[in-house]
Amino acid sequence: MTESESFQAQFDVPRGTMAAFTTYAEMLTDWQTRLNLVGPSTLPLVWTRHFADSAQLLPLAGNGRTWLEIGAGAGFPGLVIALLDDTATLVLVESIAKKCAFLEAAADATATAARVQVANMRIETLPARTFDIITARAVAPLWQLFDWGLRFAGPDTRWLLPKGARHDDEISEARTRFGFDAELVASQTDPAARIIVAKGVRRR
């Protein structure tokens, strides 16, 4: 079984959506030659390292439909979520204009552009509104994500934040500045990693 076939089986992805994922993967490979979108060593592992790693967040979203992604980069997890959930609307915040150009092109090519807003700005300048889900991947420490994202969180907002082996240290550091409830969910793609599912984030 190929990596793409494994991804399709693991997440029960329809054939048409798989075609869009293939387009996304091809665009990523093409644009990577001109723009550093992902770590070069991870590019051959796009179906597991990036697509599956992003897709595993969707079951944790509950009834959440509006997503904010801080530091969207190449669109992980935001564009993956848009492809897998056609009821989701997403704001992908990315300060680097060239990466935003990729995100917009990929959204157009995968027919998700109507539900994906690419915001070329720093998160600090995005007008405040409340989202159901706030996410970020490999962007900043947990406390910093809370600091940036709190303006966009309501009482029921769920934070879905993949973290590596230092997740416990990041939680301890964040608790010196913020109160929050957190559940750790094992990553399906990295035995040492966890997904921090946080709620009730508030400043101390």
Contacts in CASP RR format, 6 or more apart in sequence:
PFRMAT RR
TARGET T0000
AUTHOR 0000-0000-0000
METHOD contacts of the structure
MODEL  1
MTESESFQAQFDVPRGTMAAFTTYAEMLTDWQTRLNLVGPSTLPLVWTRH
FADSAQLLPLAGNGRTWLEIGAGAGFPGLVIALLDDTATLVLVESIAKKC
AFLEAAADATATAARVQVANMRIETLPARTFDIITARAVAPLWQLFDWGL
RFAGPDTRWLLPKGARHDDEISEARTRFGFDAELVASQTDPAARIIVAKG
VRRR
1 9 0 8 1.000
3 45 0 8 1.000
3 47 0 8 1.000
3 48 0 8 1.000
4 18 0 8 1.000
4 21 0 8 1.000
4 22 0 8 1.000
4 25 0 8 1.000
4 47 0 8 1.000
6 47 0 8 1.000
6 48 0 8 1.000
7 13 0 8 1.000
7 21 0 8 1.000
7 47 0 8 1.000
7 48 0 8 1.000
7 51 0 8 1.000
7 52 0 8 1.000
7 55 0 8 1.000
8 18 0 8 1.000
10 52 0 8 1.000
10 55 0 8 1.000
10 188 0 8 1.000
11 52 0 8 1.000
11 55 0 8 1.000
11 84 0 8 1.000
13 21 0 8 1.000
13 84 0 8 1.000
17 83 0 8 1.000
17 84 0 8 1.000
20 83 0 8 1.000
20 109 0 8 1.000
20 110 0 8 1.000
20 111 0 8 1.000
20 112 0 8 1.000
21 51 0 8 1.000
21 83 0 8 1.000
21 110 0 8 1.000
23 109 0 8 1.000
23 110 0 8 1.000
24 79 0 8 1.000
24 83 0 8 1.000
24 106 0 8 1.000
24 109 0 8 1.000
24 110 0 8 1.000
25 46 0 8 1.000
25 47 0 8 1.000
25 51 0 8 1.000
27 102 0 8 1.000
27 105 0 8 1.000
27 106 0 8 1.000
27 109 0 8 1.000
28 37 0 8 1.000
28 38 0 8 1.000
28 43 0 8 1.000
28 46 0 8 1.000
28 74 0 8 1.000
28 106 0 8 1.000
29 43 0 8 1.000
29 46 0 8 1.000
31 37 0 8 1.000
31 102 0 8 1.000
31 105 0 8 1.000
32 38 0 8 1.000
32 40 0 8 1.000
32 43 0 8 1.000
35 98 0 8 1.000
35 99 0 8 1.000
35 102 0 8 1.000
37 73 0 8 1.000
37 74 0 8 1.000
37 99 0 8 1.000
37 102 0 8 1.000
38 46 0 8 1.000
38 50 0 8 1.000
38 74 0 8 1.000
38 76 0 8 1.000
42 49 0 8 1.000
42 50 0 8 1.000
48 189 0 8 1.000
49 189 0 8 1.000
50 74 0 8 1.000
50 76 0 8 1.000
50 80 0 8 1.000
51 76 0 8 1.000
51 80 0 8 1.000
52 188 0 8 1.000
52 189 0 8 1.000
53 76 0 8 1.000
53 77 0 8 1.000
53 137 0 8 1.000
53 162 0 8 1.000
53 187 0 8 1.000
53 188 0 8 1.000
53 189 0 8 1.000
53 190 0 8 1.000
54 75 0 8 1.000
54 76 0 8 1.000
54 77 0 8 1.000
54 78 0 8 1.000
54 80 0 8 1.000
54 81 0 8 1.000
54 137 0 8 1.000
55 77 0 8 1.000
55 80 0 8 1.000
55 81 0 8 1.000
55 84 0 8 1.000
56 187 0 8 1.000
56 188 0 8 1.000
56 189 0 8 1.000
56 195 0 8 1.000
57 77 0 8 1.000
57 81 0 8 1.000
57 135 0 8 1.000
57 160 0 8 1.000
57 162 0 8 1.000
57 195 0 8 1.000
58 81 0 8 1.000
58 84 0 8 1.000
58 85 0 8 1.000
60 158 0 8 1.000
60 160 0 8 1.000
60 185 0 8 1.000
60 195 0 8 1.000
60 197 0 8 1.000
61 67 0 8 1.000
61 81 0 8 1.000
61 85 0 8 1.000
61 132 0 8 1.000
61 133 0 8 1.000
61 158 0 8 1.000
61 160 0 8 1.000
62 158 0 8 1.000
63 132 0 8 1.000
64 88 0 8 1.000
64 132 0 8 1.000
64 133 0 8 1.000
64 158 0 8 1.000
65 85 0 8 1.000
65 87 0 8 1.000
65 88 0 8 1.000
65 89 0 8 1.000
65 132 0 8 1.000
66 88 0 8 1.000
66 89 0 8 1.000
66 90 0 8 1.000
66 131 0 8 1.000
66 132 0 8 1.000
66 133 0 8 1.000
67 78 0 8 1.000
67 81 0 8 1.000
67 88 0 8 1.000
67 89 0 8 1.000
67 90 0 8 1.000
67 91 0 8 1.000
67 131 0 8 1.000
67 132 0 8 1.000
67 133 0 8 1.000
67 134 0 8 1.000
67 135 0 8 1.000
68 90 0 8 1.000
68 91 0 8 1.000
68 93 0 8 1.000
68 131 0 8 1.000
68 133 0 8 1.000
68 134 0 8 1.000
68 135 0 8 1.000
68 149 0 8 1.000
68 152 0 8 1.000
69 75 0 8 1.000
69 77 0 8 1.000
69 78 0 8 1.000
69 90 0 8 1.000
69 91 0 8 1.000
69 92 0 8 1.000
69 93 0 8 1.000
69 135 0 8 1.000
69 136 0 8 1.000
70 93 0 8 1.000
70 123 0 8 1.000
70 134 0 8 1.000
70 135 0 8 1.000
70 136 0 8 1.000
70 139 0 8 1.000
70 140 0 8 1.000
70 145 0 8 1.000
70 148 0 8 1.000
70 149 0 8 1.000
71 92 0 8 1.000
71 93 0 8 1.000
71 94 0 8 1.000
71 95 0 8 1.000
71 123 0 8 1.000
71 136 0 8 1.000
71 139 0 8 1.000
72 78 0 8 1.000
72 92 0 8 1.000
72 93 0 8 1.000
72 94 0 8 1.000
72 99 0 8 1.000
72 103 0 8 1.000
72 118 0 8 1.000
73 92 0 8 1.000
73 94 0 8 1.000
73 96 0 8 1.000
73 99 0 8 1.000
73 102 0 8 1.000
73 103 0 8 1.000
74 99 0 8 1.000
74 102 0 8 1.000
74 103 0 8 1.000
75 92 0 8 1.000
75 103 0 8 1.000
75 106 0 8 1.000
76 137 0 8 1.000
77 135 0 8 1.000
77 137 0 8 1.000
77 162 0 8 1.000
78 90 0 8 1.000
78 92 0 8 1.000
78 116 0 8 1.000
78 135 0 8 1.000
79 92 0 8 1.000
79 103 0 8 1.000
79 106 0 8 1.000
79 107 0 8 1.000
79 110 0 8 1.000
79 112 0 8 1.000
79 116 0 8 1.000
81 88 0 8 1.000
81 90 0 8 1.000
82 88 0 8 1.000
82 90 0 8 1.000
82 107 0 8 1.000
82 110 0 8 1.000
82 112 0 8 1.000
82 115 0 8 1.000
82 116 0 8 1.000
83 110 0 8 1.000
83 112 0 8 1.000
86 115 0 8 1.000
88 115 0 8 1.000
89 115 0 8 1.000
89 116 0 8 1.000
89 117 0 8 1.000
90 115 0 8 1.000
90 116 0 8 1.000
90 117 0 8 1.000
91 117 0 8 1.000
91 119 0 8 1.000
91 126 0 8 1.000
91 131 0 8 1.000
92 103 0 8 1.000
92 116 0 8 1.000
92 117 0 8 1.000
92 118 0 8 1.000
92 119 0 8 1.000
93 119 0 8 1.000
93 121 0 8 1.000
93 122 0 8 1.000
93 123 0 8 1.000
93 126 0 8 1.000
94 100 0 8 1.000
94 103 0 8 1.000
94 118 0 8 1.000
94 119 0 8 1.000
94 120 0 8 1.000
95 120 0 8 1.000
95 121 0 8 1.000
95 122 0 8 1.000
97 120 0 8 1.000
100 118 0 8 1.000
100 120 0 8 1.000
103 116 0 8 1.000
103 118 0 8 1.000
104 113 0 8 1.000
104 118 0 8 1.000
107 113 0 8 1.000
107 116 0 8 1.000
107 118 0 8 1.000
119 126 0 8 1.000
123 148 0 8 1.000
123 149 0 8 1.000
124 148 0 8 1.000
126 152 0 8 1.000
128 151 0 8 1.000
128 152 0 8 1.000
129 152 0 8 1.000
130 152 0 8 1.000
130 153 0 8 1.000
130 154 0 8 1.000
130 157 0 8 1.000
131 152 0 8 1.000
131 153 0 8 1.000
131 157 0 8 1.000
132 156 0 8 1.000
132 157 0 8 1.000
132 158 0 8 1.000
133 157 0 8 1.000
133 158 0 8 1.000
133 159 0 8 1.000
133 160 0 8 1.000
134 145 0 8 1.000
134 149 0 8 1.000
134 152 0 8 1.000
134 153 0 8 1.000
134 157 0 8 1.000
134 158 0 8 1.000
134 159 0 8 1.000
134 160 0 8 1.000
135 159 0 8 1.000
135 160 0 8 1.000
135 161 0 8 1.000
136 145 0 8 1.000
136 161 0 8 1.000
137 161 0 8 1.000
137 162 0 8 1.000
138 162 0 8 1.000
139 145 0 8 1.000
140 148 0 8 1.000
141 170 0 8 1.000
141 173 0 8 1.000
141 174 0 8 1.000
142 161 0 8 1.000
142 163 0 8 1.000
142 170 0 8 1.000
142 171 0 8 1.000
142 173 0 8 1.000
142 174 0 8 1.000
142 196 0 8 1.000
143 170 0 8 1.000
143 173 0 8 1.000
143 174 0 8 1.000
143 176 0 8 1.000
143 177 0 8 1.000
143 178 0 8 1.000
145 159 0 8 1.000
145 161 0 8 1.000
146 159 0 8 1.000
146 174 0 8 1.000
146 177 0 8 1.000
146 178 0 8 1.000
146 180 0 8 1.000
146 198 0 8 1.000
146 201 0 8 1.000
147 177 0 8 1.000
150 201 0 8 1.000
150 202 0 8 1.000
150 203 0 8 1.000
153 159 0 8 1.000
153 200 0 8 1.000
153 201 0 8 1.000
155 200 0 8 1.000
156 199 0 8 1.000
157 199 0 8 1.000
157 200 0 8 1.000
157 201 0 8 1.000
158 197 0 8 1.000
158 198 0 8 1.000
158 199 0 8 1.000
159 180 0 8 1.000
159 196 0 8 1.000
159 197 0 8 1.000
159 198 0 8 1.000
159 199 0 8 1.000
159 201 0 8 1.000
160 195 0 8 1.000
160 196 0 8 1.000
160 197 0 8 1.000
161 195 0 8 1.000
161 196 0 8 1.000
161 197 0 8 1.000
161 198 0 8 1.000
162 187 0 8 1.000
162 193 0 8 1.000
162 194 0 8 1.000
162 195 0 8 1.000
162 196 0 8 1.000
163 170 0 8 1.000
163 193 0 8 1.000
163 194 0 8 1.000
163 195 0 8 1.000
163 196 0 8 1.000
164 187 0 8 1.000
164 190 0 8 1.000
164 192 0 8 1.000
164 193 0 8 1.000
164 194 0 8 1.000
165 192 0 8 1.000
165 193 0 8 1.000
167 184 0 8 1.000
167 193 0 8 1.000
167 194 0 8 1.000
167 196 0 8 1.000
170 196 0 8 1.000
171 182 0 8 1.000
171 196 0 8 1.000
174 180 0 8 1.000
176 204 0 8 1.000
177 203 0 8 1.000
177 204 0 8 1.000
178 201 0 8 1.000
178 202 0 8 1.000
178 203 0 8 1.000
178 204 0 8 1.000
179 200 0 8 1.000
179 201 0 8 1.000
179 202 0 8 1.000
179 203 0 8 1.000
179 204 0 8 1.000
180 198 0 8 1.000
180 199 0 8 1.000
180 200 0 8 1.000
180 201 0 8 1.000
180 202 0 8 1.000
181 198 0 8 1.000
181 199 0 8 1.000
181 200 0 8 1.000
182 196 0 8 1.000
182 197 0 8 1.000
182 198 0 8 1.000
182 199 0 8 1.000
183 196 0 8 1.000
183 197 0 8 1.000
183 198 0 8 1.000
184 194 0 8 1.000
184 195 0 8 1.000
184 196 0 8 1.000
184 197 0 8 1.000
185 194 0 8 1.000
185 195 0 8 1.000
185 197 0 8 1.000
186 194 0 8 1.000
186 195 0 8 1.000
187 193 0 8 1.000
187 194 0 8 1.000
187 195 0 8 1.000
END
